[in-house]
Amino acid sequence: MGANKRLYPRVKVRWPVSILTKDHAVNGITRNISVNGAYIYYLKPHLEALPLRPKQRVGAIIKLPGRLPLLINAEVAWSDILNSDEQHTLLGVGLRFLELFYDDREFLHKAITERLAKK
């Protein structure tokens, strides 16, 4: 089994997220998150199901319960087709956070630490 090379721990969360490119917006759900990145998945009709490109710069708006959304500049670390049927394609994307407001990073750190303490 390989070693986890991440510097910061990730926790499982299901928060709505919008990924903004220069051409369109993609609405999805976070699967896990750290202070440096997130794994997001989203469903698209076949004709619109193009994976995001690695190193592509995007904006992300992560909607949190009981708090203003996180506004993040990010880079696509990886993107892949996870599953497909006759009508839709499920895609996954790993985002690396490039810019995150200090208060938002502190909020994430606190939320992650609290979730890890409950394990």
C-alpha positions as CSV (number, residue, x, y, z in Angstrom):
1,M,0.0,0.0,0.0
2,G,1.4,3.4,-1.0
3,A,2.1,6.2,1.5
4,N,-0.1,9.2,1.6
5,K,1.9,12.1,0.2
6,R,-0.5,14.9,1.2
7,L,0.8,17.5,3.6
8,Y,-2.6,18.2,5.1
9,P,-5.3,15.7,6.0
10,R,-8.6,15.5,4.1
11,V,-12.0,14.9,5.5
12,K,-15.2,13.7,3.8
13,V,-17.7,16.4,3.2
14,R,-20.7,16.8,0.9
15,W,-20.8,20.6,0.1
16,P,-22.3,22.0,-3.1
17,V,-19.6,23.6,-5.3
18,S,-19.5,25.5,-8.6
19,I,-16.4,25.3,-10.7
20,L,-16.0,28.4,-13.0
21,T,-14.0,28.3,-16.2
22,K,-13.7,31.1,-18.7
23,D,-16.3,29.3,-20.8
24,H,-18.8,27.8,-18.4
25,A,-19.8,26.7,-14.9
26,V,-19.9,23.2,-13.5
27,N,-22.0,22.4,-10.5
28,G,-21.0,19.5,-8.3
29,I,-20.4,18.1,-4.8
30,T,-17.3,17.9,-2.8
31,R,-16.2,14.4,-1.8
32,N,-13.4,15.4,0.4
33,I,-11.5,18.6,1.3
34,S,-8.3,19.9,2.9
35,V,-6.9,23.4,3.4
36,N,-5.0,22.9,0.1
37,G,-7.5,21.2,-2.2
38,A,-10.7,19.2,-2.8
39,Y,-12.0,16.3,-4.7
40,I,-15.2,17.1,-6.5
41,Y,-17.6,15.1,-8.6
42,Y,-20.3,16.2,-11.0
43,L,-22.8,14.7,-13.5
44,K,-23.1,16.0,-17.1
45,P,-25.1,14.9,-20.2
46,H,-22.9,13.0,-22.6
47,L,-22.5,15.8,-25.1
48,E,-21.3,18.2,-22.4
49,A,-19.1,15.7,-20.5
50,L,-15.6,17.0,-21.2
51,P,-13.1,16.5,-18.3
52,L,-11.3,19.7,-17.1
53,R,-7.7,19.8,-18.2
54,P,-4.8,19.3,-15.7
55,K,-3.1,22.6,-14.8
56,Q,-6.2,24.5,-16.0
57,R,-7.0,27.5,-13.8
58,V,-10.5,27.7,-12.4
59,G,-12.6,29.5,-9.8
60,A,-14.5,27.6,-7.2
61,I,-17.4,28.6,-5.0
62,I,-17.9,26.1,-2.2
63,K,-21.3,26.6,-0.5
64,L,-21.2,25.9,3.2
65,P,-24.0,25.4,5.7
66,G,-24.6,28.4,7.9
67,R,-21.7,30.4,6.4
68,L,-20.9,32.6,3.4
69,P,-19.4,30.5,0.5
70,L,-15.7,30.0,0.1
71,L,-14.3,31.8,-3.0
72,I,-11.2,30.1,-4.3
73,N,-8.8,30.3,-7.2
74,A,-7.6,26.8,-8.0
75,E,-5.8,24.7,-10.5
76,V,-6.9,21.3,-11.8
77,A,-4.6,18.6,-10.4
78,W,-6.4,15.8,-12.2
79,S,-9.7,15.1,-14.0
80,D,-11.2,11.8,-15.0
81,I,-14.4,10.1,-16.2
82,L,-15.6,8.0,-13.2
83,N,-18.7,6.4,-14.7
84,S,-21.0,6.6,-17.7
85,D,-24.4,5.3,-18.8
86,E,-26.6,5.9,-21.8
87,Q,-27.4,9.5,-20.9
88,H,-25.0,10.9,-18.4
89,T,-21.3,10.9,-17.4
90,L,-20.0,11.2,-13.9
91,L,-16.7,13.1,-13.8
92,G,-14.3,13.7,-10.9
93,V,-11.8,16.5,-10.5
94,G,-9.0,17.2,-8.0
95,L,-8.4,20.8,-7.3
96,R,-5.3,22.4,-5.8
97,F,-6.2,25.7,-4.1
98,L,-4.0,28.5,-5.3
99,E,-5.6,31.5,-3.5
100,L,-7.9,31.3,-0.5
101,F,-8.8,34.2,1.8
102,Y,-7.1,33.9,5.2
103,D,-10.4,33.7,7.1
104,D,-11.6,30.9,4.8
105,R,-8.4,28.9,5.2
106,E,-8.8,29.3,9.0
107,F,-12.4,28.1,8.8
108,L,-11.4,25.1,6.8
109,H,-8.5,24.2,9.2
110,K,-10.9,24.4,12.2
111,A,-13.7,22.4,10.5
112,I,-11.2,19.7,9.4
113,T,-9.6,19.5,12.8
114,E,-13.0,19.2,14.5
115,R,-14.0,16.4,12.1
116,L,-10.8,14.5,12.6
117,A,-11.1,14.8,16.4
118,K,-14.6,13.1,16.2
119,K,-13.1,10.0,14.4
